[in-house]
């Protein structure tokens, strides 16, 4: 779980919510409620991750070890397949509320 996932959920839900509200969708429609719930989830996730990294040294050290290990395995270009697969996962996780809108 990363900031990228939380931010992707937040950004996607904001775009869907803005689209629904500009189309005059009723505020109690399932699509609006679903987009608002995903927006809340993305913001809450990012706040939790930031809190955990700032106030719990154990998680800060764990993140640093993960980053050091990733750097030792090669450049970002060599990790492109992994990064692309994560991007696809994030896109597919947003699909259910895109379908309801």
N, C-alpha and C positions, 0 to 999 in steps of 0.2 A: 504494500500500500504506500502510495507516495503523494506528494503535493500535486504531481501532474494529474493523477486520477481525480483527486478532489477538485482541482481547478477545471478539468475537462467536464466533470459533471455539473459544476456551477455554471460554466460558460454555456454549455449546451442547453441547460434548463432555462437560463436567462434568455437565450435566443428564441426558444420555443415559447416561453411565457410572453415575451414581447410580441411575437407573431400572433399568438392567440388573443392577446388584449387588443392589438390593433385591428383584428378581425371581429372585434366586439363579441367575443365568446363570453358566455355568462360565467361569473366568478365561481359558481358552484359546479361547473362542469367537471367531469372526471379528468379531462386533459389538463385543465388549469390547476386543479388540486394535485395531480400527479407531478406536473412540472414544478409547482411550489414545494412539494415534498422533496423532490430531487435537489432543488436549489438549497433547501435547508440542510439536506444530507451532505452536499458538497462543501458548504461553508463550515458545518460542524466538524467534518472530517479534517479539513485544513487547520481549523483552530485546535483540534485535539493533537494533531501531529506537531504543530508549532509548540504547544504547551509541553508535550512530551520531550521534544528535543531541547527546549530552553531550560526546563526545570528538573529534568532527570538525567544526570550525567551518564548513567549506564547506556541510555539510548543514543546519546551524542557520540559516545565511544564506539558503539555498534555501527552507527552510520559511517564514522570515519574509517573503520576497518573494512566495511563493504566498499567504500570508495577507493581505498588503497588497493584492495584486491581487484577491483574492476580496472584500475589504471595499470596494474601489473600484467593483466591479461591482454592488453592491446589498446589500440585507439578506438575512438567512437565509430570510426568507419568499419572496423572489424565486428563491432557489436550491432551494426545496422539491422540484421535480421531480427535480433531480439527486440530492438526498439520499434521496428515496424510491426512485429506481432503484438507488442503491448498497445500500440496505437489502434490496431484493429480490434483488440479486446475492448478497449475503452469505447470505441465507436459502437460495437455490438451491445455493450452494456447500456448504452443510451437508447437503443432501438425500441424497447417497449413503450417508453413515453413519447417517442416520435410517432409511433403507430397510433397511440390513443389521441394524438392531436390531429 
